[in-house]
Amino acid sequence: MSDVDLVGPANAVKVLRSVRELRAALRSERAAGRGVGLVPTMGFFHDGHLSLMRRARAECDVVVVSLFVNPTQFAPSEDLASYPRDEARDLRLTGEQGIDYVFAPPVEEVYPAGFDTVVRVEGGLTTVLCGSPKHRGPEHFAGVTTVVTKLFNLVGPDVAYFGQKDAQQSLVIKKLVRDLDIPVRIEICPTVREPDGLAMSSRNAYLGAEDRFRALALSRGLRAAGQTVAAGTVDAEAVLAVAGHVLAAAEIEPEYLELRSVPDLAPVERVDAESLLAVAARVGRTRLIDNVVLTPPARS
Ligand code: AMP
């Protein structure tokens, strides 16, 4: 049976497990003059992932979703072994989105024996917020930039889609692409939230009912801070205090709650330009992150 005989989009996604298969599939797409979009993911899809896929599907001839829980971006103390996975469901969802290819390689395909190379964005971008040695540390981003560089080399996408939910990661990847002249356009898609405001994340699956409720303080705190800025407060300390109070009321001690400039993530004392308000916190045992971009209050 040829592909055109397949009934319904759910059947159409092709799963590629090896670099060889991936290169062969994309070679023929390119030969036919088709533009390629890439959506890198670690799977366990939610609407945030699907929003990236929909955007890619609307804008690109061919869409590749990579599904790979990248071990090099997890510290030994982190949740690699327990990271939520459901490949069968993920493949069904990509089929429903009309994705052409899912690249879901085993770890040895990406990191064969003898693998020795790290691609690292140095400097301030990867040593603050999640990159601070007190938190996930810069090695986390080295893991991300190494695997993303490999994916760019393997897929050769014209455009790649990332989420604002991981704001720092998005800035790091834009810097990587600029510094290394990687010929890909990076598109950042808005954070998708649950109806009550919680930013969607695969890790939300870890939250019990009580922590799920407490976790709302992250988005609520960010929103309250945003309202404070909109009402005219620009002093960083005052803005941070507003979000900090909301977290404290839910008995959440953030790993960090910081205002930083965009795109270089320098500390900000006044919100007089677009600024990133970013938070990371453990709620129970689950580490969550969220952020909003604050714009200075309109001057009358
Ligand atoms: P992950 O599977 O967590 O590595 O995420 C894969 C991609 O989806 C990354 O570019 C994330 O930033 C993006 N993403 C994750 N959660 C959301 C969300 N709630 N809204 C928008 N994009 C998201």
Residues whose N, C-alpha, C, O or C-beta is under 5 A from the ligand:
A	BS01	AMP	P40 T41 M42 G43 G48 H49 Y161 F162 G163 Q164 K165 D166 C189 P190 T191 V192 A199 M200 S201
